[in-house]
Amino acid sequence: MLDVLVIGGGNAALCAALMAREAGASVLVLEAAPRAWRGGNSGHTRNLRCMHDAPQDVLTDAYPEEEFWQDLLKVTGGQTNEPMARLAIRHSSNCRGWMHKHGVRFQPSLSGTLHLSRTNAFFMGGGKALMNAYYRSAERLGVKIRYETPVDRLELDRGRFVAAHAGGERIEARACVVASGGFESNLDWMREAWGQNEAGQWPADQFAIRGTRFNMGVLLKDLIAQGADTVGDPTQSHCVAIDARAPLYDGGICTRVDCVSLGVVVNQNAERFYDEGEDFWPKRYAIWGRLVAQQPGQVGYSVIDAKAVGRFMPPVFPGEKADSLEQLARQLGLDAQAFVKTIRDYNAACREGTFDHAVLDDCHTEGLSPAKTHWARPIDTAPYYGYALKPGITFTYLGMKVHEDTAVRFGGQPSPNLFAAGEIMAGNVLGKGYTAGVGMTIGTAFGRIAGVESARAAMKSGATFAPA
């Protein structure tokens, strides 16, 4: 009998598969996507947030555990499990040697990502190269991989995994790791979760899915129906304000608009609705999708002037460009009089100090609501630029409630042989909010733990391991 079945094909799944195989277990990976689309959302990633107490190869200075924890605590508003979070943080300090052994290479942060040079290790070649390295290593070690094999349901016996059912096929294993992602690609479920707003609109109808179309939440729903313990709010997610012209699926990083902190953001009524300078962009970029989702029509407009050009990673799609604010408003489809008033009120409220986009500077507004607390400079230098924004969902936070051993729990009791890793359990750490690279931290940490625990469970059930 197969020792360990891994369901999913992204970072957490491959980390689990590699660790289980290194422990001597026979391993089969079931990936729902075709081979060309393997890797799930991980293929769109760029980096891993890492704790380190001193400079390490591509990482500068130090990023100690307590600072990492405080950053996570801040972005989640306290909606996090501290033991689980700290476990992931500590794990991030020693995983890169193992990653390197499996072919992953790192590079220093590049222009447009310098805020992350101290905290995040960038994958050379991006997430696609990361996943290709893992798949090559898995194949070399004897891990079996099947593509285009979505699992319909799990067969359980009082919380114990028995078999997975995929297209009429029944696949038994001594232990199982579910790393099949969230439910963000299931548009009907997203619509149901978000419901209607006061204006009678269905906000989720305007969402784009930044990553894979294969994260349908089938096993998440199946496990919930079978009584598995859950964590998280179904409306909470890694949700970014992206270019409104982005495709429905797989737009990835290139659809992001990173100039929010350098200008203002207005809604369809040409009104500002949040502090654009609240914190560094890597810590706050993933709140803006949800903010835009709460606006009329689920749309926003990021507006900058010529002074901001060259200070952020430019979007792939050019924005609207105009020589006057009135002209820009017309091009964006906004009421010109209301738009100009908003910009002039903002300009009048700016109290310029020493502008420095690399620190939380003293350029702020006074007497304006909402305030802009940093990097507030008048928008007064033509040409002016505007980017229409819509919510871009990366992954959802509703998932399996697990403890440090990653065992799926039923009525508070851990399954002896069913484990969860990656986005399907990320809600234990991320109740809301996000900070750059922490999704990969969670997937790597708990994927590796799940791999070890699943191999251990298989051994307990009588498996005789062969060396990898």
C-alpha positions in Angstrom: 0.0 0.0 0.0 1.1 3.6 -0.7 2.5 5.2 2.4 1.7 9.0 1.9 -0.7 10.6 -0.5 -0.3 14.3 -1.0 -3.2 16.2 -2.6 -2.2 19.4 -4.2 0.7 20.6 -6.3 1.9 23.9 -4.9 4.7 24.8 -2.5 3.2 23.2 0.6 2.3 20.0 -1.2 5.8 19.6 -2.7 7.5 20.4 0.6 5.4 17.7 2.3 6.1 15.2 -0.5 9.8 15.8 -0.4 10.0 15.6 3.4 7.9 12.4 3.5 10.1 10.8 0.8 13.3 11.8 2.5 11.9 10.0 5.6 11.7 6.8 3.4 8.0 6.8 2.7 6.5 6.0 -0.7 4.7 9.1 -1.9 2.2 10.0 -4.6 1.2 13.6 -5.5 -2.1 14.3 -7.1 -2.2 17.7 -8.9 -5.5 18.8 -10.3 -3.9 21.0 -13.0 -2.3 19.9 -16.2 1.5 19.7 -16.0 1.9 23.1 -17.8 -0.1 24.8 -15.0 1.3 22.8 -12.1 2.3 24.6 -8.9 -0.9 26.4 -8.0 -0.5 29.9 -6.7 3.1 29.2 -5.8 4.1 29.7 -9.4 3.1 33.3 -9.2 5.2 34.1 -6.0 8.5 35.8 -5.8 9.9 35.5 -2.3 9.9 34.0 1.2 9.7 36.1 4.4 12.6 34.9 6.6 13.6 35.5 10.2 17.4 35.9 10.6 19.6 37.4 13.3 22.4 38.5 11.1 23.1 39.1 7.3 22.6 35.9 5.3 23.6 35.7 1.6 20.8 37.6 -0.1 19.3 39.0 3.1 20.7 42.3 4.6 21.1 43.2 8.3 18.8 41.2 10.7 15.2 40.4 11.0 14.7 38.8 14.4 11.8 36.7 15.6 10.2 39.4 17.7 10.2 41.9 14.8 8.7 39.4 12.4 6.0 38.5 15.1 5.2 42.2 15.7 4.8 42.8 11.9 2.5 39.8 11.7 0.5 40.9 14.8 0.1 44.3 13.3 -1.2 43.3 9.9 -3.6 40.7 11.3 -4.9 43.0 14.0 -4.2 40.3 16.5 -6.3 37.7 14.6 -3.6 35.1 14.6 -2.5 32.1 16.7 0.7 33.1 18.3 2.2 29.5 18.8 1.5 28.6 15.2 2.8 32.0 13.9 6.0 31.7 15.9 6.5 28.2 14.8 6.4 29.3 11.1 8.6 32.3 11.9 11.3 30.1 13.5 11.1 27.6 10.7 11.8 30.3 8.2 15.2 30.8 9.7 16.5 27.4 8.8 14.6 26.2 5.7 16.7 27.8 3.0 19.6 25.3 3.2 17.1 22.5 2.7 15.5 24.4 -0.2 18.9 24.9 -1.8 19.5 21.2 -1.6 16.4 20.7 -3.7 17.6 23.1 -6.4 16.1 26.4 -5.2 18.3 29.4 -5.8 17.9 32.9 -4.4 18.8 36.4 -5.5 18.9 39.8 -3.9 15.9 42.1 -4.1 15.8 44.2 -7.2 14.6 47.7 -8.0 11.0 48.2 -6.9 11.4 45.7 -4.1 14.1 47.3 -2.0 11.8 47.6 1.1 12.1 43.8 1.2 15.9 43.4 1.0 16.1 42.8 4.8 13.1 40.7 5.3 12.5 38.6 2.2 14.6 36.1 0.2 13.7 36.3 -3.5 13.6 33.1 -5.7 15.9 33.3 -8.7 13.5 32.9 -11.6 10.5 33.5 -9.4 7.9 31.0 -8.2 7.8 29.1 -11.4 11.5 28.3 -11.0 11.0 27.3 -7.4 8.2 24.8 -8.3 10.2 23.4 -11.2 13.1 22.8 -8.9 10.9 21.0 -6.4 9.3 18.8 -9.1 12.6 17.9 -10.5 13.9 16.9 -7.1 10.7 15.0 -6.3 10.9 13.0 -9.5 14.6 12.3 -8.9 13.8 10.9 -5.4 11.1 8.6 -6.7 8.0 10.6 -5.8 5.2 9.7 -8.1 3.2 12.6 -9.6 -0.1 12.5 -11.4 -1.5 15.6 -13.2 -5.1 16.4 -14.1 -6.3 14.3 -11.2 -8.7 16.4 -9.1 -9.8 14.6 -5.9 -13.6 14.6 -5.5 -13.8 13.5 -1.8 -12.0 11.8 1.0 -13.1 8.6 2.6 -12.7 8.8 6.3 -13.4 6.5 9.2 -14.0 8.5 12.4 -11.4 11.0 11.5 -8.9 8.5 10.1 -8.0 8.8 6.4 -8.9 5.7 4.4 -8.8 6.7 0.7 -9.2 9.5 -1.8 -11.7 9.3 -4.6 -10.7 10.9 -7.9 -12.9 10.5 -11.0 -14.2 7.1 -9.9 -10.8 5.9 -8.8 -10.2 5.0 -5.2 -6.7 5.6 -3.9 -5.7 4.2 -0.5 -2.8 5.3 1.6 -1.6 4.9 5.1 -1.5 8.7 5.6 -2.6 11.8 3.6 -1.6 15.5 3.4 -4.3 17.8 2.0 -2.6 20.8 0.5 -5.2 21.7 -2.1 -5.5 25.4 -1.5 -8.4 27.6 -0.6 -11.7 28.2 -2.4 -11.0 31.5 -4.2 -11.4 30.0 -7.7 -14.9 28.8 -6.9 -16.8 31.9 -8.0 -20.2 30.7 -6.8 -18.8 30.0 -3.3 -17.1 33.5 -3.3 -20.4 35.1 -4.3 -22.2 33.2 -1.5 -19.6 34.2 1.1 -19.7 37.9 0.3 -23.4 38.1 -0.4 -25.0 41.4 -1.4 -24.1 44.8 -0.2 -26.5 47.6 0.8 -26.7 48.8 -2.8 -27.9 45.3 -3.9 -24.6 44.6 -5.6 -22.8 41.2 -5.4 -19.2 42.4 -4.7 -17.6 39.0 -5.6 -18.9 39.3 -9.1 -16.2 42.0 -9.7 -13.3 40.0 -8.3 -10.4 38.7 -10.3 -8.5 35.6 -9.1 -4.8 36.4 -9.2 -3.6 32.8 -9.2 -4.7 29.4 -10.3 -8.2 28.5 -11.5 -7.9 25.1 -9.9 -8.4 26.1 -6.2 -12.1 25.2 -6.1 -12.2 24.3 -2.4 -13.6 20.9 -3.1 -11.8 19.1 -0.3 -12.2 22.1 2.0 -16.0 21.8 1.6 -15.9 18.0 1.8 -13.9 18.1 5.1 -16.3 20.8 6.6 -19.2 18.5 5.7 -17.5 15.6 7.4 -17.2 17.6 10.6 -13.6 18.8 10.5 -12.8 21.8 12.7 -12.4 25.0 10.8 -10.8 28.4 11.4 -11.3 31.7 9.6 -13.8 34.0 8.0 -14.8 33.0 4.4 -14.7 36.7 3.3 -11.1 37.2 4.6 -8.3 36.6 2.1 -5.1 37.9 0.6 -6.8 40.5 -1.4 -4.9 43.1 -3.4 -6.0 46.1 -5.4 -5.1 45.2 -9.0 -5.4 46.7 -12.4 -9.1 46.6 -13.4 -8.1 45.3 -16.8 -6.6 42.1 -15.3 -7.8 38.7 -16.5 -10.2 36.6 -14.4 -7.5 34.0 -13.6 -3.7 33.8 -13.4 -2.9 37.5 -13.7 -0.3 37.1 -11.0 2.1 39.8 -9.8 2.1 41.8 -13.0 -1.4 43.0 -12.5 -0.6 44.7 -9.2 -0.6 48.5 -9.0 2.1 49.6 -6.4 1.8 53.4 -6.4 -1.0 53.7 -3.8 1.3 55.1 -1.1 2.7 57.8 -3.5 -0.6 59.4 -4.3 -4.3 59.1 -3.4 -7.0 56.6 -4.1 -10.6 57.6 -4.8 -13.8 55.7 -5.4 -16.5 56.2 -8.1 -17.7 59.3 -6.3 -14.2 60.8 -6.5 -13.8 60.5 -2.7 -10.9 59.2 -0.8 -11.7 56.4 1.7 -8.5 55.3 3.5 -5.0 56.4 4.6 -2.8 55.7 1.6 0.4 56.3 3.7 -0.4 54.0 6.7 2.7 51.8 6.4 5.3 50.4 4.1 3.7 48.9 1.0 4.8 45.3 1.6 2.9 45.4 4.9 -0.2 47.1 3.7 -0.7 46.3 0.0 -2.9 43.3 0.7 -5.6 45.4 2.6 -6.4 47.5 -0.5 -8.3 44.8 -2.4 -10.8 44.4 0.5 -11.0 48.2 0.8 -11.9 48.5 -2.9 -14.4 45.7 -2.6 -16.3 47.7 0.0 -16.6 50.7 -2.4 -19.4 51.5 -4.8 -19.1 49.2 -7.9 -16.0 47.5 -6.2 -13.7 49.9 -8.1 -11.1 52.5 -7.0 -8.7 54.8 -8.8 -5.0 55.3 -7.8 -3.9 58.8 -8.8 -0.3 60.1 -8.9 1.6 62.9 -10.5 4.9 63.2 -12.3 6.8 63.3 -9.0 6.0 59.7 -8.2 7.2 58.3 -11.5 10.3 56.0 -11.0 9.6 55.5 -7.3 7.6 52.2 -7.7 7.6 49.1 -9.8 5.7 50.3 -12.9 2.5 48.4 -13.8 2.5 46.2 -16.9 -0.5 48.0 -18.3 -0.1 51.8 -18.8 -2.4 54.0 -16.9 -4.4 57.0 -18.0 -2.2 60.0 -18.6 -3.4 63.6 -18.7 -2.0 67.2 -18.6 -4.7 68.4 -16.2 -6.8 67.0 -13.3 -10.0 67.7 -15.2 -8.8 65.8 -18.2 -7.7 62.9 -16.0 -11.1 62.8 -14.3 -12.9 62.6 -17.7 -10.5 59.8 -18.8 -11.3 57.8 -15.7 -15.0 58.4 -16.0 -15.2 60.5 -12.8 -17.1 63.7 -12.1 -14.5 66.3 -12.8 -15.7 68.9 -10.4 -15.8 66.4 -7.5 -12.4 64.9 -8.4 -10.7 68.3 -8.6 -12.1 69.3 -5.3 -10.9 66.1 -3.6 -7.4 66.6 -5.0 -7.3 70.3 -4.0 -8.5 69.6 -0.5 -5.8 67.0 -0.2 -3.2 69.3 -1.6 -4.1 72.0 0.9 -3.9 69.6 3.8 -0.4 68.3 2.9 2.3 69.3 5.4 5.5 68.5 3.6 8.6 67.7 5.6 11.5 65.6 4.4 10.1 63.2 1.9 11.7 59.7 2.0 9.8 56.7 0.6 12.3 54.4 2.3 11.2 55.4 5.8 8.0 56.4 7.6 8.6 60.0 6.9 7.0 63.2 8.3 5.1 64.2 5.2 1.5 64.1 6.3 -1.9 65.8 6.1 -3.6 67.9 8.7 -7.4 68.5 9.1 -8.3 65.9 6.4 -10.4 62.8 6.9 -9.2 60.2 6.2 -5.7 61.5 6.9 -2.6 60.5 5.0 0.0 59.8 7.6 3.2 59.5 5.5 4.5 60.4 2.1 1.8 63.0 1.6 2.9 65.4 -1.1 0.6 67.6 -3.2 -0.6 66.2 -6.5 0.3 69.2 -8.6 2.9 68.3 -11.2 1.7 67.3 -14.7 1.4 64.9 -16.3 -1.0 63.1 -14.0 -1.7 59.4 -14.0 -4.6 57.3 -13.0 -5.1 53.5 -12.7 -8.5 51.9 -12.3 -8.5 49.2 -9.6 -10.5 46.1 -8.7 -10.1 43.5 -6.0 -7.7 40.7 -6.8 -8.0 37.6 -4.6 -4.9 35.5 -4.0 -6.1 33.0 -1.5 -8.9 32.6 1.0 -8.4 32.2 4.8 -11.2 29.9 5.7 -9.6 26.5 6.3 -8.8 23.6 8.6 -8.1 24.3 12.2 -4.8 22.6 13.1 -2.1 22.7 15.8 1.6 22.5 15.5 1.5 18.9 14.2 -0.8 19.9 11.3 -3.2 17.1 12.0 -6.8 17.8 10.8 -9.0 17.9 13.9 -12.5 16.6 14.4 -14.3 17.8 17.5 -11.0 18.9 18.9 -9.4 15.5 18.4 -6.5 15.1 15.9 -6.7 12.7 13.1 -4.1 10.0 13.4 -3.2 10.2 9.7 -4.7 13.2 7.9 -2.8 16.4 7.8 -3.2 19.9 6.2 -0.7 22.3 4.9 -0.5 25.6 3.0 -3.5 27.8 2.1 -6.0 25.3 3.4 -4.8 25.9 6.9 -3.2 29.4 6.6 -6.1 30.9 8.5 -4.6 29.7 11.7 -1.9 32.3 11.2 -3.7 34.8 9.0 -7.1 35.8 10.4 -7.0 38.9 8.2 -4.4 41.1 6.5 -1.1 40.0 5.0 2.6 40.9 4.8 4.7 40.1 1.7 6.1 36.6 1.5 4.4 35.2 4.6 2.2 32.9 2.6 5.3 31.1 1.4 6.6 31.0 5.0 3.4 29.3 6.1 3.4 26.8 3.2 7.1 25.9 3.6 7.0 25.5 7.4 3.8 23.5 7.7 4.3 21.6 4.4 7.6 20.3 5.8 6.0 19.5 9.1 3.1 17.7 7.5 5.5 15.6 5.4 7.4 14.5 8.5 4.2 13.8 10.5 2.6 11.9 7.6 5.6 9.7 7.2 5.6 9.0 11.0 1.8 8.1 10.8 2.5 5.7 7.9 5.2 4.1 9.9 3.0 3.6 12.9 0.5 1.8 10.7 3.1 -0.8 9.6 4.8 0.7 6.6 8.3 -0.6 5.8 10.3 2.3 4.4 12.8 2.3 1.6 15.5 4.9 1.6 15.0 7.9 -0.7 
